Amino acid sequence: MSFAKSKATVSWQFPVGAATPDGFIIERKSGSAWVQGAGVGADKRRFVTTVASLGKKAGKKVTVRVVAILGDQRAESPSAAARVPKR
């Protein structure tokens, strides 16, 4: 995860040779729960959004994970955390 001005970029790699997922969901941590965010197509490996849409402000920590969807199965990535830079 990286930040540039008010934008946040989440990127990931998908294992070579693994079954192609139907798509991905970006989730963010809110307290002890995971909140579903945007869905992206199976051909994507990067998602760009605003820091505000992640529900965080400058100086606060954001924790996200990527969930691969394949039929009715889910494969969750380890979470990644970063602090939103102060402007």
C-alpha distances in whole Angstrom, upper triangle without the diagonal:
4,7,10,13,13,11,7,5,5,6,9,12,16,19,21,24,23,24,23,21,22,19,16,15,12,13,12,14,17,19,20,19,17,17,17,15,15,17,16,18,19,19,15,12,10,10,10,11,12,11,15,14,12,15,14,15,15,15,14,11,9,9,8,10,11,15,17,20,24,27,27,25,21,19,16,13,12,10,7,7,7,10,10,12,16,17
4,7,10,11,8,6,5,7,9,12,15,18,21,24,27,26,27,25,24,25,22,18,18,14,15,14,16,19,21,23,22,20,19,19,17,17,19,18,20,21,20,17,14,11,11,10,11,11,10,14,14,13,15,14,14,13,14,14,12,11,12,11,13,14,18,20,24,27,30,30,28,25,22,20,17,16,14,10,10,8,9,9,10,13,14
4,6,7,6,5,6,9,12,15,18,22,25,27,31,29,30,28,27,27,24,20,19,16,17,15,17,19,21,23,23,21,20,20,17,17,20,19,22,23,23,19,17,13,12,10,10,9,8,12,13,12,14,12,12,11,12,12,12,11,13,13,16,17,21,23,26,29,32,32,30,27,25,22,20,19,16,13,12,9,9,7,7,11,11
4,6,5,7,8,12,14,18,21,24,27,29,33,32,33,30,29,29,25,23,22,18,20,18,20,22,25,27,26,24,23,23,20,19,22,21,23,25,24,20,18,15,13,10,11,10,9,13,14,14,16,14,13,12,14,15,15,14,17,17,19,20,24,25,28,32,34,35,33,30,28,26,23,23,20,17,15,12,12,9,9,11,10
4,6,8,11,15,17,21,24,27,31,33,36,35,36,33,31,31,28,25,23,20,21,19,21,22,25,27,27,25,23,24,20,20,23,23,25,27,26,23,21,17,16,12,11,9,9,11,14,14,15,13,12,10,13,14,15,15,18,18,21,22,26,28,30,34,36,37,35,32,31,28,26,25,22,19,17,14,13,10,8,9,7
4,7,10,13,17,20,24,27,30,33,35,34,34,32,30,29,26,23,21,18,19,17,19,19,22,25,24,22,20,20,17,17,20,20,24,26,25,21,20,17,14,11,9,6,6,8,10,11,12,11,9,9,12,13,14,13,16,17,19,21,24,26,28,32,34,34,33,30,29,26,24,24,21,18,17,14,13,9,9,10,9
4,7,10,13,17,20,23,27,29,32,30,31,28,26,26,22,19,18,15,16,15,18,19,22,24,23,21,19,18,15,15,17,17,20,22,21,18,17,13,10,7,6,4,5,8,9,10,12,11,11,12,14,14,14,13,15,14,17,18,21,23,25,29,31,31,30,27,26,23,22,22,19,16,15,13,13,10,11,13,12
4,7,10,14,17,20,23,26,29,27,28,25,23,24,20,17,15,12,13,12,15,17,20,22,20,18,17,16,13,13,15,15,18,20,20,16,14,11,8,6,5,6,6,9,9,8,11,11,12,12,14,13,12,10,12,11,13,14,17,20,22,26,28,29,27,24,22,20,18,18,15,13,12,10,11,9,11,13,14
4,6,10,14,17,20,22,25,24,25,22,21,21,17,15,14,11,13,13,16,18,21,23,21,18,17,16,13,13,14,13,16,17,16,12,11,7,6,4,6,8,9,13,12,11,14,14,15,15,17,16,14,12,12,11,12,12,16,17,20,23,26,27,25,22,20,18,16,16,14,12,12,11,13,12,13,16,17
4,7,11,13,17,19,22,21,21,19,18,18,15,12,11,8,11,11,14,17,20,21,19,16,15,14,12,11,12,12,14,15,15,11,8,6,5,6,8,11,11,14,13,11,15,15,17,17,18,17,14,11,11,8,9,9,12,14,17,20,23,24,22,18,17,14,12,13,11,9,11,11,13,13,15,19,20
4,7,10,14,16,19,18,19,17,16,17,14,11,12,10,13,14,17,20,23,23,21,18,18,16,15,13,13,12,13,13,12,9,6,4,6,9,11,14,15,18,16,15,18,18,20,21,21,20,17,14,13,11,10,9,12,13,16,19,22,23,21,18,16,14,11,13,12,10,13,13,16,16,18,22,23
4,7,10,13,16,14,16,14,13,16,13,10,12,11,13,15,17,21,23,23,22,18,19,17,16,15,14,12,13,12,12,9,5,6,9,12,15,18,18,21,19,17,21,21,23,24,24,22,19,16,14,11,10,8,10,11,14,17,20,21,19,16,13,12,9,11,11,11,14,15,18,19,21,25,26
4,7,9,12,11,13,12,12,15,13,12,14,14,16,18,20,24,27,26,24,21,22,20,19,18,16,14,14,12,11,10,6,9,12,15,18,21,22,25,23,21,25,25,27,27,27,26,23,20,18,15,12,10,12,11,15,16,20,21,19,16,13,13,10,12,14,13,17,18,22,23,25,28,29
4,6,9,8,10,9,10,13,12,11,14,14,17,19,22,25,28,26,25,21,22,20,19,18,16,14,13,10,10,10,8,11,14,17,20,24,24,27,25,23,26,27,30,30,30,28,25,22,20,16,13,11,11,9,12,13,17,18,16,14,11,12,10,13,15,16,19,21,25,26,28,31,33
4,6,6,9,10,11,15,14,14,17,18,20,22,24,28,30,28,27,24,25,23,23,21,19,17,16,13,13,13,12,15,18,21,24,27,28,30,28,26,30,30,33,33,33,31,28,25,22,19,16,13,14,11,14,14,18,19,16,15,12,13,12,14,17,18,21,24,27,29,31,34,36
4,6,9,10,12,16,16,16,19,21,23,26,28,31,34,32,30,27,28,26,25,24,21,19,17,14,13,14,13,17,20,23,26,30,30,33,31,29,33,33,36,36,36,34,31,28,26,23,19,17,17,14,16,16,19,21,19,18,15,17,15,18,21,21,25,27,30,31,33,37,38
4,7,8,12,15,16,17,20,22,25,27,30,33,35,33,32,28,29,27,27,25,22,20,18,14,14,16,15,19,22,26,29,32,33,36,33,31,35,36,39,39,39,37,34,31,28,25,21,19,18,15,16,14,18,20,18,17,15,18,17,20,23,24,28,30,33,34,37,40,41
4,6,9,12,13,14,17,19,22,25,27,30,32,30,28,25,26,24,24,23,20,18,16,12,13,15,14,18,21,24,27,30,31,33,31,29,32,33,36,37,37,35,32,29,26,22,19,16,14,11,12,11,14,16,14,14,12,14,14,17,20,22,26,28,32,33,35,39,40
4,6,9,11,13,16,19,21,25,27,30,32,30,28,25,25,23,23,22,18,17,14,11,12,15,15,19,21,24,27,30,31,33,30,29,32,34,37,38,38,36,33,29,26,23,19,16,14,10,11,8,11,14,12,12,11,15,15,19,21,23,27,29,33,34,36,40,41
4,7,8,11,14,17,20,23,26,29,31,30,27,24,24,21,21,19,15,13,11,7,9,11,12,16,18,21,24,28,29,31,28,27,30,32,35,36,37,34,31,28,25,22,18,15,13,9,9,8,11,14,12,12,12,15,15,19,21,23,26,28,32,32,35,38,39
4,5,7,11,14,16,20,23,26,28,27,24,20,20,17,17,16,12,11,9,6,9,11,12,15,16,20,22,25,27,28,25,24,27,29,32,34,34,32,29,25,23,19,16,12,10,6,6,5,8,11,9,9,9,12,13,17,19,21,24,26,30,30,33,36,37
4,7,10,14,16,20,23,26,28,27,24,20,20,16,16,14,10,9,7,6,9,11,13,15,16,19,21,24,26,27,24,23,26,29,32,34,35,32,30,26,24,20,17,13,11,8,6,5,7,10,10,10,12,14,16,19,21,22,25,27,30,30,33,36,37
4,7,10,13,17,20,23,26,25,22,18,17,13,13,11,7,6,5,4,8,8,10,12,12,16,17,21,22,24,20,20,23,25,28,30,31,29,26,22,20,17,14,10,9,6,5,7,10,12,11,10,11,12,14,17,18,19,22,24,27,27,30,33,34
4,7,10,13,16,19,22,21,18,15,14,11,10,8,6,5,6,6,9,8,9,10,10,13,15,18,19,21,17,16,20,22,25,27,28,25,22,19,17,13,10,7,5,5,6,9,12,13,12,9,9,10,11,14,14,16,18,20,23,23,26,29,30
4,6,10,13,16,19,18,15,11,10,7,7,6,4,6,9,10,13,11,11,11,10,13,13,16,17,18,14,13,16,19,22,24,25,22,20,16,14,10,8,6,5,7,8,11,13,13,12,10,10,9,11,13,13,14,17,19,21,21,24,27,28
4,7,10,13,16,16,14,10,9,6,5,6,6,8,11,12,14,12,11,10,8,11,10,13,13,15,12,10,13,15,18,20,21,19,16,12,11,7,6,5,6,9,11,15,17,17,15,12,12,10,10,12,11,11,13,15,17,17,21,23,25
4,7,9,13,12,10,6,5,5,5,8,9,12,15,16,18,15,15,14,11,13,12,14,13,14,11,9,12,14,17,19,20,17,14,11,9,6,5,6,7,11,13,16,18,17,16,12,12,10,10,11,9,11,12,14,16,17,20,23,25
4,6,10,10,8,6,5,7,7,10,12,15,18,19,21,18,17,15,13,14,12,13,11,12,10,7,9,10,14,16,16,13,11,7,6,4,7,9,11,14,16,20,22,21,19,16,15,12,12,12,9,10,10,12,13,14,17,20,22
4,6,7,6,5,6,9,10,14,16,18,22,22,24,22,20,19,17,17,16,16,14,14,13,9,10,11,14,16,16,12,10,7,5,6,8,11,13,17,19,22,24,22,21,17,16,13,13,12,9,10,9,12,13,14,18,20,23
4,6,5,6,7,10,11,15,18,21,24,25,27,25,23,22,19,19,17,16,14,14,12,10,9,10,13,16,16,12,11,9,8,10,12,15,16,20,21,25,26,24,23,20,20,16,17,16,13,14,12,14,14,15,19,20,23
4,6,8,10,13,15,19,21,24,27,28,31,28,26,25,23,23,21,20,17,17,16,13,12,12,15,18,17,13,11,11,10,12,14,18,19,22,24,27,28,26,25,22,21,18,18,17,14,15,13,15,16,17,20,22,25
4,7,10,13,16,19,21,24,27,28,30,28,26,25,23,24,22,22,20,19,18,15,15,15,19,21,20,16,14,13,11,12,14,17,17,21,22,25,26,24,22,19,19,16,17,15,13,15,14,17,18,19,23,25,28
4,6,10,13,16,18,21,24,25,27,25,24,23,21,22,20,21,19,18,16,14,14,15,19,21,21,17,15,13,11,11,12,15,15,18,19,22,23,21,20,17,17,14,15,15,13,15,15,17,19,20,23,25,28
4,7,9,13,14,17,20,21,24,21,20,19,17,19,17,18,17,17,14,12,12,14,18,21,21,17,14,12,9,8,9,11,11,15,16,19,20,18,17,14,14,11,13,13,10,13,13,16,18,19,22,25,27
4,6,10,12,15,19,20,23,20,20,19,16,17,15,16,15,14,12,10,10,13,17,20,20,17,15,12,11,9,10,11,12,15,16,19,20,18,18,15,16,13,14,15,13,14,15,17,18,18,22,24,26
4,7,9,12,15,17,19,17,17,16,14,15,14,15,15,15,12,10,12,15,19,22,23,19,17,14,12,10,10,10,10,12,13,16,17,16,16,13,14,12,14,15,13,15,16,18,20,20,23,26,27
4,7,10,13,16,18,15,16,14,11,12,10,12,13,12,9,8,11,14,17,20,21,18,17,13,12,10,10,10,10,13,14,17,19,18,18,15,16,14,15,16,14,15,16,17,19,18,21,24,25
4,7,10,13,15,12,13,12,9,10,9,12,13,14,10,10,13,16,19,21,23,21,19,15,15,12,12,10,11,12,13,16,18,18,18,15,16,15,15,18,16,16,18,19,20,19,22,25,25
4,7,10,12,10,12,11,9,12,12,15,17,17,14,14,17,19,22,25,26,24,22,18,17,13,12,10,9,10,10,13,14,15,15,13,14,14,15,18,17,18,19,21,23,22,25,28,29
4,7,8,7,9,9,8,11,12,15,18,19,15,16,19,21,24,26,27,25,23,20,18,15,13,10,10,10,10,13,15,16,16,14,15,15,15,18,18,18,20,21,24,23,26,28,29
4,5,6,9,10,10,13,15,19,21,22,19,19,23,25,28,29,31,29,27,23,21,18,16,12,12,10,10,12,14,16,16,15,15,16,16,20,20,20,23,24,27,26,29,32,32
4,6,8,11,12,15,18,21,23,25,22,21,25,27,30,31,32,30,28,24,22,18,16,12,11,8,9,10,12,15,14,13,13,15,15,19,19,20,23,25,28,27,30,33,34
4,7,9,11,15,17,21,23,25,23,22,26,28,30,31,32,31,28,25,23,20,17,14,14,12,12,13,16,19,18,17,16,17,17,20,21,21,24,25,28,27,30,33,33
4,6,8,11,14,18,20,22,19,19,23,24,26,27,29,27,25,21,20,17,15,12,13,11,13,15,17,20,19,17,16,16,15,18,18,18,21,21,24,24,26,29,29
4,7,10,14,17,19,21,19,18,22,23,25,26,26,25,22,19,18,15,13,10,12,11,14,16,19,21,19,17,15,15,13,15,16,15,18,19,22,21,23,27,27
4,7,10,14,15,18,16,15,19,20,22,22,23,22,20,17,16,13,12,10,13,13,16,18,21,23,21,18,17,16,14,16,15,14,16,16,19,18,20,23,24
4,7,10,12,15,12,12,16,17,19,20,21,20,18,15,14,12,12,10,13,13,16,19,21,22,21,18,17,16,15,16,15,14,15,15,18,16,19,22,22
4,7,10,12,10,11,14,15,16,17,19,18,17,14,15,13,14,13,16,17,19,22,25,26,25,22,21,19,18,19,17,15,16,15,16,14,16,19,19
4,7,8,7,8,11,12,14,15,17,16,16,13,14,12,14,14,17,18,20,24,26,26,25,22,22,20,19,20,17,16,15,15,15,13,15,17,17
4,5,5,7,9,10,11,12,15,14,14,12,14,13,16,17,19,22,23,27,29,29,28,25,25,22,21,22,19,17,16,14,14,11,13,15,14
4,5,5,7,6,7,9,11,10,11,9,12,12,15,17,19,22,24,28,30,30,29,25,25,22,20,20,17,15,13,11,11,8,10,12,12
4,5,5,6,7,10,13,11,12,11,14,14,17,18,21,24,25,29,31,30,30,26,26,23,23,23,19,18,16,14,13,10,13,13,14
4,5,8,10,13,15,13,14,11,13,12,15,16,18,21,22,26,27,27,26,23,23,21,20,21,18,17,16,15,15,12,15,17,17
4,6,9,12,13,11,10,7,9,9,12,14,16,19,21,25,26,26,25,21,21,18,18,18,14,13,12,12,12,10,14,15,17
4,7,11,12,10,10,8,11,11,15,17,19,22,24,27,29,28,27,24,24,21,20,20,16,16,14,13,12,11,14,15,17
4,7,9,6,7,7,10,12,15,18,21,24,26,30,32,31,29,26,25,22,21,20,16,15,12,11,9,7,11,12,13
4,6,6,9,9,13,15,19,21,24,27,29,33,35,34,33,29,29,25,24,23,19,17,14,12,9,7,9,8,10
4,6,9,10,14,16,20,22,26,29,31,35,37,37,35,31,30,27,25,24,20,17,14,11,8,5,5,5,7
4,7,10,13,16,20,23,26,29,32,36,38,37,35,32,30,26,24,22,19,16,13,10,6,5,6,5,9
4,7,10,13,17,20,23,26,29,33,35,34,32,28,27,23,22,20,16,14,10,8,5,6,8,9,12
4,7,10,14,17,20,23,26,30,32,31,29,25,24,20,18,16,12,10,7,6,4,6,9,11,15
4,7,10,13,16,20,23,26,29,28,26,22,21,17,15,14,10,8,5,5,6,7,11,13,16
4,7,11,13,17,20,23,26,25,22,19,17,13,12,10,6,6,4,7,9,10,14,17,20
4,7,10,13,16,20,22,21,19,16,14,11,9,9,5,5,6,9,12,13,16,19,21
4,7,10,13,16,19,18,16,12,10,7,6,6,5,6,9,12,15,16,19,23,25
4,7,10,13,16,16,14,10,8,6,5,8,8,9,12,15,18,19,22,25,27
4,6,10,12,12,10,6,6,4,6,9,10,12,15,18,21,22,25,29,30
4,7,10,10,8,6,5,6,8,12,13,15,19,21,24,25,28,31,33
4,6,7,6,5,7,9,11,15,16,19,22,24,27,28,31,34,36
4,6,5,6,8,11,14,18,19,22,25,28,31,31,35,38,39
4,6,8,11,14,17,21,22,25,28,31,34,34,37,40,42
4,7,10,13,17,20,21,24,27,30,33,34,37,40,42
4,7,10,13,16,18,22,25,28,31,32,35,38,40
4,6,10,13,15,18,21,24,27,28,31,35,36
4,7,10,12,15,19,22,25,26,30,33,35
4,7,8,12,15,18,21,23,26,30,32
4,6,9,12,16,19,21,24,27,29
4,7,10,14,17,19,22,26,28
4,7,10,14,16,19,22,25
4,7,11,13,16,19,22
4,7,10,13,16,19
4,6,9,12,15
4,6,9,12
4,7,9
4,6
4
